[in-house]
């Protein structure tokens, strides 16, 4: 009976694969954190003029029309 073809990989190639995988994961993590910091700073600067604007719930005519039609 013939033996099945089993791929033989050396422990060194497994270690290399894991090292490359961990390095890529660390790079992705750093990129995600860095882009989040840049976006946060950009968003904070963009919202500066709106600080004096009123915020919160406002009953506008189209919302009032929706409530009126929904209660029927």
PyMOL Python script that loads the backbone (N, CA, C, O; Angstrom):
from pymol import cmd

cmd.read_pdbstr("""\
ATOM      1  N   UNK A   1       0.851  -1.165   0.000  1.00  0.00           N
ATOM      2  CA  UNK A   1       0.000   0.000   0.000  1.00  0.00           C
ATOM      3  C   UNK A   1       0.904   1.237   0.000  1.00  0.00           C
ATOM      4  O   UNK A   1       1.801   1.352   0.835  1.00  0.00           O
ATOM      5  N   UNK A   2       0.667   2.155  -0.930  1.00  0.00           N
ATOM      6  CA  UNK A   2       1.519   3.349  -0.997  1.00  0.00           C
ATOM      7  C   UNK A   2       1.200   4.309   0.155  1.00  0.00           C
ATOM      8  O   UNK A   2       0.073   4.364   0.647  1.00  0.00           O
ATOM      9  N   UNK A   3       2.203   5.046   0.562  1.00  0.00           N
ATOM     10  CA  UNK A   3       2.001   6.014   1.647  1.00  0.00           C
ATOM     11  C   UNK A   3       1.384   7.286   1.083  1.00  0.00           C
ATOM     12  O   UNK A   3       1.697   7.683  -0.040  1.00  0.00           O
ATOM     13  N   UNK A   4       0.519   7.923   1.846  1.00  0.00           N
ATOM     14  CA  UNK A   4      -0.108   9.158   1.340  1.00  0.00           C
ATOM     15  C   UNK A   4       0.936  10.278   1.243  1.00  0.00           C
ATOM     16  O   UNK A   4       1.918  10.312   1.984  1.00  0.00           O
ATOM     17  N   UNK A   5       0.686  11.169   0.321  1.00  0.00           N
ATOM     18  CA  UNK A   5       1.587  12.308   0.153  1.00  0.00           C
ATOM     19  C   UNK A   5       1.349  13.296   1.290  1.00  0.00           C
ATOM     20  O   UNK A   5       0.304  13.944   1.356  1.00  0.00           O
ATOM     21  N   UNK A   6       2.292  13.398   2.148  1.00  0.00           N
ATOM     22  CA  UNK A   6       2.202  14.324   3.263  1.00  0.00           C
ATOM     23  C   UNK A   6       3.228  15.418   3.023  1.00  0.00           C
ATOM     24  O   UNK A   6       4.417  15.153   2.842  1.00  0.00           O
ATOM     25  N   UNK A   7       2.749  16.634   3.024  1.00  0.00           N
ATOM     26  CA  UNK A   7       3.672  17.746   2.814  1.00  0.00           C
ATOM     27  C   UNK A   7       4.533  17.893   4.057  1.00  0.00           C
ATOM     28  O   UNK A   7       4.027  18.037   5.170  1.00  0.00           O
ATOM     29  N   UNK A   8       5.800  17.855   3.856  1.00  0.00           N
ATOM     30  CA  UNK A   8       6.692  18.010   4.988  1.00  0.00           C
ATOM     31  C   UNK A   8       7.185  19.444   5.020  1.00  0.00           C
ATOM     32  O   UNK A   8       7.786  19.938   4.066  1.00  0.00           O
ATOM     33  N   UNK A   9       6.921  20.089   6.122  1.00  0.00           N
ATOM     34  CA  UNK A   9       7.394  21.458   6.285  1.00  0.00           C
ATOM     35  C   UNK A   9       8.317  21.480   7.483  1.00  0.00           C
ATOM     36  O   UNK A   9       8.077  20.809   8.487  1.00  0.00           O
ATOM     37  N   UNK A  10       9.325  22.223   7.368  1.00  0.00           N
ATOM     38  CA  UNK A  10      10.275  22.300   8.467  1.00  0.00           C
ATOM     39  C   UNK A  10       9.749  23.266   9.526  1.00  0.00           C
ATOM     40  O   UNK A  10       8.985  24.180   9.217  1.00  0.00           O
ATOM     41  N   UNK A  11      10.158  23.061  10.765  1.00  0.00           N
ATOM     42  CA  UNK A  11       9.747  23.996  11.814  1.00  0.00           C
ATOM     43  C   UNK A  11      10.203  25.423  11.521  1.00  0.00           C
ATOM     44  O   UNK A  11       9.558  26.385  11.938  1.00  0.00           O
ATOM     45  N   UNK A  12      11.323  25.554  10.798  1.00  0.00           N
ATOM     46  CA  UNK A  12      11.829  26.894  10.470  1.00  0.00           C
ATOM     47  C   UNK A  12      10.851  27.626   9.549  1.00  0.00           C
ATOM     48  O   UNK A  12      10.629  28.824   9.722  1.00  0.00           O
ATOM     49  N   UNK A  13      10.262  26.928   8.575  1.00  0.00           N
ATOM     50  CA  UNK A  13       9.324  27.593   7.671  1.00  0.00           C
ATOM     51  C   UNK A  13       8.040  27.977   8.404  1.00  0.00           C
ATOM     52  O   UNK A  13       7.434  29.003   8.094  1.00  0.00           O
ATOM     53  N   UNK A  14       7.627  27.173   9.363  1.00  0.00           N
ATOM     54  CA  UNK A  14       6.456  27.533  10.167  1.00  0.00           C
ATOM     55  C   UNK A  14       6.735  28.775  10.993  1.00  0.00           C
ATOM     56  O   UNK A  14       5.894  29.668  11.091  1.00  0.00           O
ATOM     57  N   UNK A  15       7.919  28.828  11.586  1.00  0.00           N
ATOM     58  CA  UNK A  15       8.294  29.992  12.390  1.00  0.00           C
ATOM     59  C   UNK A  15       8.353  31.248  11.531  1.00  0.00           C
ATOM     60  O   UNK A  15       7.927  32.322  11.956  1.00  0.00           O
ATOM     61  N   UNK A  16       8.876  31.106  10.336  1.00  0.00           N
ATOM     62  CA  UNK A  16       8.960  32.249   9.427  1.00  0.00           C
ATOM     63  C   UNK A  16       7.562  32.725   9.062  1.00  0.00           C
ATOM     64  O   UNK A  16       7.292  33.926   9.046  1.00  0.00           O
ATOM     65  N   UNK A  17       6.680  31.787   8.770  1.00  0.00           N
ATOM     66  CA  UNK A  17       5.306  32.146   8.437  1.00  0.00           C
ATOM     67  C   UNK A  17       4.641  32.880   9.597  1.00  0.00           C
ATOM     68  O   UNK A  17       4.000  33.911   9.394  1.00  0.00           O
ATOM     69  N   UNK A  18       4.791  32.356  10.805  1.00  0.00           N
ATOM     70  CA  UNK A  18       4.185  33.006  11.960  1.00  0.00           C
ATOM     71  C   UNK A  18       4.790  34.387  12.215  1.00  0.00           C
ATOM     72  O   UNK A  18       4.073  35.323  12.568  1.00  0.00           O
ATOM     73  N   UNK A  19       6.087  34.514  12.041  1.00  0.00           N
ATOM     74  CA  UNK A  19       6.741  35.800  12.236  1.00  0.00           C
ATOM     75  C   UNK A  19       6.207  36.828  11.236  1.00  0.00           C
ATOM     76  O   UNK A  19       5.941  37.972  11.604  1.00  0.00           O
ATOM     77  N   UNK A  20       6.051  36.426   9.987  1.00  0.00           N
ATOM     78  CA  UNK A  20       5.524  37.336   8.970  1.00  0.00           C
ATOM     79  C   UNK A  20       4.068  37.695   9.255  1.00  0.00           C
ATOM     80  O   UNK A  20       3.661  38.838   9.053  1.00  0.00           O
ATOM     81  N   UNK A  21       3.298  36.743   9.715  1.00  0.00           N
ATOM     82  CA  UNK A  21       1.899  36.995  10.040  1.00  0.00           C
ATOM     83  C   UNK A  21       1.779  37.984  11.189  1.00  0.00           C
ATOM     84  O   UNK A  21       0.971  38.910  11.131  1.00  0.00           O
ATOM     85  N   UNK A  22       2.575  37.794  12.228  1.00  0.00           N
ATOM     86  CA  UNK A  22       2.536  38.710  13.365  1.00  0.00           C
ATOM     87  C   UNK A  22       3.004  40.104  12.976  1.00  0.00           C
ATOM     88  O   UNK A  22       2.449  41.096  13.449  1.00  0.00           O
ATOM     89  N   UNK A  23       4.010  40.191  12.127  1.00  0.00           N
ATOM     90  CA  UNK A  23       4.499  41.489  11.673  1.00  0.00           C
ATOM     91  C   UNK A  23       3.427  42.210  10.864  1.00  0.00           C
ATOM     92  O   UNK A  23       3.227  43.413  11.034  1.00  0.00           O
ATOM     93  N   UNK A  24       2.744  41.494   9.997  1.00  0.00           N
ATOM     94  CA  UNK A  24       1.680  42.105   9.198  1.00  0.00           C
ATOM     95  C   UNK A  24       0.534  42.564  10.096  1.00  0.00           C
ATOM     96  O   UNK A  24      -0.019  43.644   9.891  1.00  0.00           O
ATOM     97  N   UNK A  25       0.178  41.758  11.078  1.00  0.00           N
ATOM     98  CA  UNK A  25      -0.890  42.141  12.006  1.00  0.00           C
ATOM     99  C   UNK A  25      -0.533  43.382  12.798  1.00  0.00           C
ATOM    100  O   UNK A  25      -1.376  44.251  13.019  1.00  0.00           O
ATOM    101  N   UNK A  26       0.720  43.465  13.227  1.00  0.00           N
ATOM    102  CA  UNK A  26       1.165  44.655  13.965  1.00  0.00           C
ATOM    103  C   UNK A  26       1.128  45.883  13.067  1.00  0.00           C
ATOM    104  O   UNK A  26       0.764  46.969  13.517  1.00  0.00           O
ATOM    105  N   UNK A  27       1.496  45.723  11.822  1.00  0.00           N
ATOM    106  CA  UNK A  27       1.458  46.852  10.879  1.00  0.00           C
ATOM    107  C   UNK A  27       0.041  47.343  10.643  1.00  0.00           C
ATOM    108  O   UNK A  27      -0.201  48.548  10.585  1.00  0.00           O
ATOM    109  N   UNK A  28      -0.887  46.421  10.509  1.00  0.00           N
ATOM    110  CA  UNK A  28      -2.288  46.798  10.320  1.00  0.00           C
ATOM    111  C   UNK A  28      -2.816  47.522  11.562  1.00  0.00           C
ATOM    112  O   UNK A  28      -3.552  48.502  11.448  1.00  0.00           O
ATOM    113  N   UNK A  29      -2.441  47.037  12.737  1.00  0.00           N
ATOM    114  CA  UNK A  29      -2.883  47.669  13.978  1.00  0.00           C
ATOM    115  C   UNK A  29      -2.349  49.093  14.091  1.00  0.00           C
ATOM    116  O   UNK A  29      -3.092  50.009  14.441  1.00  0.00           O
ATOM    117  N   UNK A  30      -1.083  49.279  13.800  1.00  0.00           N
ATOM    118  CA  UNK A  30      -0.490  50.624  13.858  1.00  0.00           C
ATOM    119  C   UNK A  30      -1.164  51.541  12.846  1.00  0.00           C
ATOM    120  O   UNK A  30      -1.437  52.702  13.152  1.00  0.00           O
ATOM    121  N   UNK A  31      -1.432  51.042  11.659  1.00  0.00           N
ATOM    122  CA  UNK A  31      -2.091  51.863  10.641  1.00  0.00           C
ATOM    123  C   UNK A  31      -3.499  52.258  11.080  1.00  0.00           C
ATOM    124  O   UNK A  31      -3.919  53.395  10.866  1.00  0.00           O
ATOM    125  N   UNK A  32      -4.225  51.331  11.689  1.00  0.00           N
ATOM    126  CA  UNK A  32      -5.583  51.636  12.140  1.00  0.00           C
ATOM    127  C   UNK A  32      -5.570  52.663  13.262  1.00  0.00           C
ATOM    128  O   UNK A  32      -6.392  53.579  13.275  1.00  0.00           O
ATOM    129  N   UNK A  33      -4.652  52.519  14.195  1.00  0.00           N
ATOM    130  CA  UNK A  33      -4.575  53.474  15.305  1.00  0.00           C
ATOM    131  C   UNK A  33      -4.161  54.840  14.794  1.00  0.00           C
ATOM    132  O   UNK A  33      -4.730  55.852  15.203  1.00  0.00           O
ATOM    133  N   UNK A  34      -3.184  54.883  13.912  1.00  0.00           N
ATOM    134  CA  UNK A  34      -2.698  56.155  13.384  1.00  0.00           C
ATOM    135  C   UNK A  34      -3.776  56.867  12.587  1.00  0.00           C
ATOM    136  O   UNK A  34      -3.939  58.079  12.730  1.00  0.00           O
ATOM    137  N   UNK A  35      -4.514  56.152  11.755  1.00  0.00           N
ATOM    138  CA  UNK A  35      -5.565  56.797  10.968  1.00  0.00           C
ATOM    139  C   UNK A  35      -6.688  57.274  11.871  1.00  0.00           C
ATOM    140  O   UNK A  35      -7.311  58.295  11.581  1.00  0.00           O
ATOM    141  N   UNK A  36      -6.963  56.564  12.958  1.00  0.00           N
ATOM    142  CA  UNK A  36      -7.989  57.014  13.900  1.00  0.00           C
ATOM    143  C   UNK A  36      -7.599  58.301  14.578  1.00  0.00           C
ATOM    144  O   UNK A  36      -8.450  59.155  14.824  1.00  0.00           O
ATOM    145  N   UNK A  37      -6.324  58.456  14.887  1.00  0.00           N
ATOM    146  CA  UNK A  37      -5.859  59.688  15.517  1.00  0.00           C
ATOM    147  C   UNK A  37      -5.975  60.846  14.535  1.00  0.00           C
ATOM    148  O   UNK A  37      -6.408  61.936  14.909  1.00  0.00           O
ATOM    149  N   UNK A  38      -5.598  60.622  13.303  1.00  0.00           N
ATOM    150  CA  UNK A  38      -5.663  61.678  12.297  1.00  0.00           C
ATOM    151  C   UNK A  38      -7.108  62.066  12.042  1.00  0.00           C
ATOM    152  O   UNK A  38      -7.414  63.254  11.940  1.00  0.00           O
ATOM    153  N   UNK A  39      -8.006  61.092  11.935  1.00  0.00           N
ATOM    154  CA  UNK A  39      -9.410  61.392  11.709  1.00  0.00           C
ATOM    155  C   UNK A  39     -10.020  62.116  12.896  1.00  0.00           C
ATOM    156  O   UNK A  39     -10.852  63.005  12.712  1.00  0.00           O
ATOM    157  N   UNK A  40      -9.631  61.761  14.091  1.00  0.00           N
ATOM    158  CA  UNK A  40     -10.169  62.419  15.270  1.00  0.00           C
ATOM    159  C   UNK A  40      -9.756  63.883  15.302  1.00  0.00           C
ATOM    160  O   UNK A  40     -10.580  64.748  15.596  1.00  0.00           O
ATOM    161  N   UNK A  41      -8.522  64.166  15.013  1.00  0.00           N
ATOM    162  CA  UNK A  41      -8.053  65.551  15.004  1.00  0.00           C
ATOM    163  C   UNK A  41      -8.753  66.328  13.904  1.00  0.00           C
ATOM    164  O   UNK A  41      -9.158  67.471  14.117  1.00  0.00           O
ATOM    165  N   UNK A  42      -8.902  65.730  12.738  1.00  0.00           N
ATOM    166  CA  UNK A  42      -9.564  66.401  11.630  1.00  0.00           C
ATOM    167  C   UNK A  42     -11.019  66.659  11.948  1.00  0.00           C
ATOM    168  O   UNK A  42     -11.517  67.749  11.666  1.00  0.00           O
ATOM    169  N   UNK A  43     -11.729  65.686  12.533  1.00  0.00           N
ATOM    170  CA  UNK A  43     -13.127  65.872  12.881  1.00  0.00           C
ATOM    171  C   UNK A  43     -13.307  66.943  13.939  1.00  0.00           C
ATOM    172  O   UNK A  43     -14.269  67.709  13.876  1.00  0.00           O
ATOM    173  N   UNK A  44     -12.417  67.018  14.900  1.00  0.00           N
ATOM    174  CA  UNK A  44     -12.527  68.031  15.951  1.00  0.00           C
ATOM    175  C   UNK A  44     -12.345  69.421  15.367  1.00  0.00           C
ATOM    176  O   UNK A  44     -13.033  70.353  15.783  1.00  0.00           O
ATOM    177  N   UNK A  45     -11.447  69.581  14.425  1.00  0.00           N
ATOM    178  CA  UNK A  45     -11.237  70.878  13.803  1.00  0.00           C
ATOM    179  C   UNK A  45     -12.406  71.264  12.909  1.00  0.00           C
ATOM    180  O   UNK A  45     -12.743  72.444  12.812  1.00  0.00           O
ATOM    181  N   UNK A  46     -13.022  70.304  12.266  1.00  0.00           N
ATOM    182  CA  UNK A  46     -14.136  70.589  11.369  1.00  0.00           C
ATOM    183  C   UNK A  46     -15.382  71.012  12.132  1.00  0.00           C
ATOM    184  O   UNK A  46     -16.191  71.775  11.604  1.00  0.00           O
ATOM    185  N   UNK A  47     -15.558  70.537  13.363  1.00  0.00           N
ATOM    186  CA  UNK A  47     -16.747  70.859  14.142  1.00  0.00           C
ATOM    187  C   UNK A  47     -16.637  72.173  14.898  1.00  0.00           C
ATOM    188  O   UNK A  47     -17.613  72.588  15.522  1.00  0.00           O
ATOM    189  N   UNK A  48     -15.513  72.834  14.872  1.00  0.00           N
ATOM    190  CA  UNK A  48     -15.297  74.046  15.655  1.00  0.00           C
ATOM    191  C   UNK A  48     -16.317  75.140  15.354  1.00  0.00           C
ATOM    192  O   UNK A  48     -16.818  75.736  16.308  1.00  0.00           O
ATOM    193  N   UNK A  49     -16.665  75.452  14.104  1.00  0.00           N
ATOM    194  CA  UNK A  49     -17.642  76.518  13.871  1.00  0.00           C
ATOM    195  C   UNK A  49     -19.043  76.202  14.374  1.00  0.00           C
ATOM    196  O   UNK A  49     -19.829  77.116  14.621  1.00  0.00           O
ATOM    197  N   UNK A  50     -19.367  74.926  14.527  1.00  0.00           N
ATOM    198  CA  UNK A  50     -20.713  74.548  14.933  1.00  0.00           C
ATOM    199  C   UNK A  50     -20.909  74.539  16.439  1.00  0.00           C
ATOM    200  O   UNK A  50     -21.996  74.188  16.899  1.00  0.00           O
ATOM    201  N   UNK A  51     -19.924  74.903  17.215  1.00  0.00           N
ATOM    202  CA  UNK A  51     -20.057  74.839  18.660  1.00  0.00           C
ATOM    203  C   UNK A  51     -21.117  75.803  19.174  1.00  0.00           C
ATOM    204  O   UNK A  51     -21.764  75.524  20.183  1.00  0.00           O
ATOM    205  N   UNK A  52     -21.305  76.937  18.497  1.00  0.00           N
ATOM    206  CA  UNK A  52     -22.291  77.911  18.940  1.00  0.00           C
ATOM    207  C   UNK A  52     -23.695  77.597  18.444  1.00  0.00           C
ATOM    208  O   UNK A  52     -24.660  78.208  18.903  1.00  0.00           O
ATOM    209  N   UNK A  53     -23.823  76.665  17.526  1.00  0.00           N
ATOM    210  CA  UNK A  53     -25.132  76.314  16.980  1.00  0.00           C
ATOM    211  C   UNK A  53     -25.926  75.515  18.004  1.00  0.00           C
ATOM    212  O   UNK A  53     -25.361  74.757  18.791  1.00  0.00           O
ATOM    213  N   UNK A  54     -27.255  75.697  17.982  1.00  0.00           N
ATOM    214  CA  UNK A  54     -28.115  74.930  18.878  1.00  0.00           C
ATOM    215  C   UNK A  54     -28.139  73.480  18.430  1.00  0.00           C
ATOM    216  O   UNK A  54     -28.182  73.177  17.238  1.00  0.00           O
ATOM    217  N   UNK A  55     -28.109  72.600  19.405  1.00  0.00           N
ATOM    218  CA  UNK A  55     -28.187  71.179  19.103  1.00  0.00           C
ATOM    219  C   UNK A  55     -29.333  70.592  19.907  1.00  0.00           C
ATOM    220  O   UNK A  55     -29.772  71.151  20.911  1.00  0.00           O
ATOM    221  N   UNK A  56     -29.792  69.469  19.442  1.00  0.00           N
ATOM    222  CA  UNK A  56     -30.871  68.807  20.150  1.00  0.00           C
ATOM    223  C   UNK A  56     -32.066  68.593  19.240  1.00  0.00           C
ATOM    224  O   UNK A  56     -32.003  68.817  18.031  1.00  0.00           O
ATOM    225  N   UNK A  57     -33.137  68.161  19.841  1.00  0.00           N
ATOM    226  CA  UNK A  57     -34.335  67.845  19.086  1.00  0.00           C
ATOM    227  C   UNK A  57     -35.060  69.114  18.693  1.00  0.00           C
ATOM    228  O   UNK A  57     -35.265  70.009  19.513  1.00  0.00           O
ATOM    229  N   UNK A  58     -35.447  69.181  17.424  1.00  0.00           N
ATOM    230  CA  UNK A  58     -36.244  70.299  16.935  1.00  0.00           C
ATOM    231  C   UNK A  58     -37.418  69.734  16.165  1.00  0.00           C
ATOM    232  O   UNK A  58     -37.249  68.878  15.298  1.00  0.00           O
ATOM    233  N   UNK A  59     -38.597  70.209  16.479  1.00  0.00           N
ATOM    234  CA  UNK A  59     -39.801  69.772  15.777  1.00  0.00           C
ATOM    235  C   UNK A  59     -39.952  70.629  14.532  1.00  0.00           C
ATOM    236  O   UNK A  59     -40.371  71.784  14.601  1.00  0.00           O
ATOM    237  N   UNK A  60     -39.602  70.042  13.390  1.00  0.00           N
ATOM    238  CA  UNK A  60     -39.709  70.758  12.126  1.00  0.00           C
ATOM    239  C   UNK A  60     -41.033  70.386  11.468  1.00  0.00           C
ATOM    240  O   UNK A  60     -41.655  69.392  11.843  1.00  0.00           O
ATOM    241  N   UNK A  61     -41.464  71.174  10.494  1.00  0.00           N
ATOM    242  CA  UNK A  61     -42.759  70.883   9.855  1.00  0.00           C
ATOM    243  C   UNK A  61     -42.856  69.477   9.262  1.00  0.00           C
ATOM    244  O   UNK A  61     -43.907  68.843   9.353  1.00  0.00           O
ATOM    245  N   UNK A  62     -41.784  68.988   8.661  1.00  0.00           N
ATOM    246  CA  UNK A  62     -41.893  67.658   8.050  1.00  0.00           C
ATOM    247  C   UNK A  62     -41.959  66.562   9.123  1.00  0.00           C
ATOM    248  O   UNK A  62     -42.563  65.516   8.885  1.00  0.00           O
ATOM    249  N   UNK A  63     -41.359  66.776  10.283  1.00  0.00           N
ATOM    250  CA  UNK A  63     -41.471  65.808  11.373  1.00  0.00           C
ATOM    251  C   UNK A  63     -42.870  65.844  11.963  1.00  0.00           C
ATOM    252  O   UNK A  63     -43.434  64.799  12.285  1.00  0.00           O
ATOM    253  N   UNK A  64     -43.432  67.030  12.106  1.00  0.00           N
ATOM    254  CA  UNK A  64     -44.798  67.156  12.609  1.00  0.00           C
ATOM    255  C   UNK A  64     -45.780  66.467  11.666  1.00  0.00           C
ATOM    256  O   UNK A  64     -46.729  65.824  12.114  1.00  0.00           O
ATOM    257  N   UNK A  65     -45.550  66.601  10.358  1.00  0.00           N
ATOM    258  CA  UNK A  65     -46.414  65.935   9.381  1.00  0.00           C
ATOM    259  C   UNK A  65     -46.293  64.420   9.503  1.00  0.00           C
ATOM    260  O   UNK A  65     -47.287  63.708   9.359  1.00  0.00           O
ATOM    261  N   UNK A  66     -45.109  63.929   9.763  1.00  0.00           N
ATOM    262  CA  UNK A  66     -44.916  62.492   9.934  1.00  0.00           C
ATOM    263  C   UNK A  66     -45.668  61.990  11.163  1.00  0.00           C
ATOM    264  O   UNK A  66     -46.361  60.975  11.094  1.00  0.00           O
ATOM    265  N   UNK A  67     -45.536  62.691  12.279  1.00  0.00           N
ATOM    266  CA  UNK A  67     -46.245  62.264  13.501  1.00  0.00           C
ATOM    267  C   UNK A  67     -47.744  62.278  13.278  1.00  0.00           C
ATOM    268  O   UNK A  67     -48.456  61.392  13.750  1.00  0.00           O
ATOM    269  N   UNK A  68     -48.222  63.277  12.564  1.00  0.00           N
ATOM    270  CA  UNK A  68     -49.661  63.362  12.303  1.00  0.00           C
ATOM    271  C   UNK A  68     -50.130  62.181  11.455  1.00  0.00           C
ATOM    272  O   UNK A  68     -51.188  61.610  11.720  1.00  0.00           O
ATOM    273  N   UNK A  69     -49.339  61.807  10.420  1.00  0.00           N
ATOM    274  CA  UNK A  69     -49.734  60.697   9.552  1.00  0.00           C
ATOM    275  C   UNK A  69     -49.553  59.344  10.255  1.00  0.00           C
ATOM    276  O   UNK A  69     -50.277  58.396   9.950  1.00  0.00           O
ATOM    277  N   UNK A  70     -48.627  59.245  11.165  1.00  0.00           N
ATOM    278  CA  UNK A  70     -48.379  57.984  11.858  1.00  0.00           C
ATOM    279  C   UNK A  70     -49.442  57.696  12.904  1.00  0.00           C
ATOM    280  O   UNK A  70     -49.670  56.536  13.248  1.00  0.00           O
ATOM    281  N   UNK A  71     -50.092  58.727  13.413  1.00  0.00           N
ATOM    282  CA  UNK A  71     -51.093  58.522  14.461  1.00  0.00           C
ATOM    283  C   UNK A  71     -52.458  58.153  13.905  1.00  0.00           C
ATOM    284  O   UNK A  71     -53.371  57.847  14.672  1.00  0.00           O
ATOM    285  N   UNK A  72     -52.617  58.176  12.588  1.00  0.00           N
ATOM    286  CA  UNK A  72     -53.919  57.837  12.003  1.00  0.00           C
ATOM    287  C   UNK A  72     -54.210  56.392  12.045  1.00  0.00           C
ATOM    288  O   UNK A  72     -55.269  55.962  11.589  1.00  0.00           O
TER     289      UNK A  72
END
""", "prot")
cmd.dss("prot")
cmd.show_as("cartoon", "prot")
cmd.util.cbc("prot")
cmd.orient("prot")
